[in-house]
Amino acid sequence: MTTRNLTIINFVIVSYFILIWLINFYKIDYFIIGFFIELLTIPFLIAQIVFLILGIKYLMIPPRHYLLIISVLFLTICTIATIGSFF
C-alpha cells in the first residue's frame, strides 16, 4: 500500500458518501440507484473505518504528503458525520 493508493481510496470513500447525501438531498429515487446504495453502503462503512486507521498509521511515518493529510482529514470528518448520523 502506497500513500498514493491510500489517498485515492480515501477520496473515493468520501466521494461515495457525498454522493449518497446528494441523492438523498435531491430525493432521487430510482430502483437501480437504491439497489447499488444498499449493496455498497455496508462495505464502504467498514472500509471507511479500516482506511481511517491505516491513514492515521501512515501519518505517523515522517515523509508526510499533503494530499494524504487532506484525504485523512476529509475521511475523519466523513466518518464522524456518518457514525454521528446513527445516533
C-alpha positions as CSV (number, residue, x, y, z in Angstrom):
1,M,0.0,0.0,0.0
2,T,1.5,3.3,-1.1
3,T,0.4,6.7,0.1
4,R,-0.9,7.5,-3.4
5,N,-3.2,4.4,-3.3
6,L,-4.3,5.3,0.2
7,T,-5.1,8.9,-0.9
8,I,-7.1,7.7,-3.9
9,I,-9.1,5.2,-1.8
10,N,-9.8,7.8,0.9
11,F,-11.1,10.3,-1.7
12,V,-13.3,7.5,-3.3
13,I,-14.9,6.7,0.1
14,V,-15.6,10.3,0.9
15,S,-17.0,10.8,-2.6
16,Y,-19.3,7.8,-2.2
17,F,-20.8,9.2,1.0
18,I,-21.1,12.7,-0.5
19,L,-22.9,11.2,-3.5
20,I,-25.3,9.3,-1.2
21,W,-26.0,12.6,0.7
22,L,-26.7,14.4,-2.6
23,I,-29.0,11.6,-3.8
24,N,-30.9,11.9,-0.6
25,F,-30.9,15.7,-0.6
26,Y,-32.4,15.9,-4.1
27,K,-34.7,13.0,-3.4
28,I,-33.6,11.0,-6.5
29,D,-35.5,7.7,-6.3
30,Y,-34.7,5.1,-8.9
31,F,-34.6,1.4,-8.3
32,I,-31.1,0.9,-9.7
33,I,-29.6,3.7,-7.6
34,G,-31.3,2.3,-4.5
35,F,-30.0,-1.2,-5.3
36,F,-26.4,0.0,-5.5
37,I,-26.7,2.1,-2.4
38,E,-28.0,-0.9,-0.4
39,L,-25.3,-3.1,-1.9
40,L,-22.3,-0.9,-1.3
41,T,-23.1,1.0,1.9
42,I,-22.0,-1.6,4.5
43,P,-18.7,-2.4,2.7
44,F,-17.9,1.3,2.4
45,L,-18.7,1.8,6.1
46,I,-16.3,-0.9,7.0
47,A,-13.7,0.4,4.6
48,Q,-14.1,3.8,6.0
49,I,-13.1,2.7,9.5
50,V,-10.3,0.5,8.2
51,F,-8.7,3.1,5.9
52,L,-9.0,5.8,8.6
53,I,-6.9,3.6,10.9
54,L,-4.5,2.9,8.0
55,G,-4.3,6.6,7.2
56,I,-3.5,7.6,10.7
57,K,-0.8,4.9,10.8
58,Y,0.7,6.3,7.6
59,L,0.6,9.8,9.0
60,M,3.0,8.7,11.8
61,I,5.7,7.9,9.2
62,P,7.9,11.0,8.7
63,P,7.6,11.9,5.0
64,R,4.1,13.2,5.1
65,H,2.4,14.0,1.9
66,Y,-0.1,16.9,1.8
67,L,-2.7,15.1,-0.2
68,L,-2.6,12.2,2.3
69,I,-3.1,14.6,5.2
70,I,-6.1,16.3,3.4
71,S,-7.6,12.9,2.5
72,V,-7.3,11.6,6.0
73,L,-8.8,14.8,7.3
74,F,-11.8,14.5,4.9
75,L,-12.2,10.9,5.8
76,T,-12.2,11.7,9.5
77,I,-14.9,14.4,9.0
78,C,-16.9,11.9,6.9
79,T,-16.6,9.2,9.5
80,I,-17.7,11.5,12.3
81,A,-20.7,12.6,10.2
82,T,-21.6,9.1,9.1
83,I,-21.3,7.5,12.6
84,G,-23.0,10.5,14.1
85,S,-26.0,10.1,11.9
86,F,-26.7,6.8,13.6
87,F,-27.3,8.4,17.0
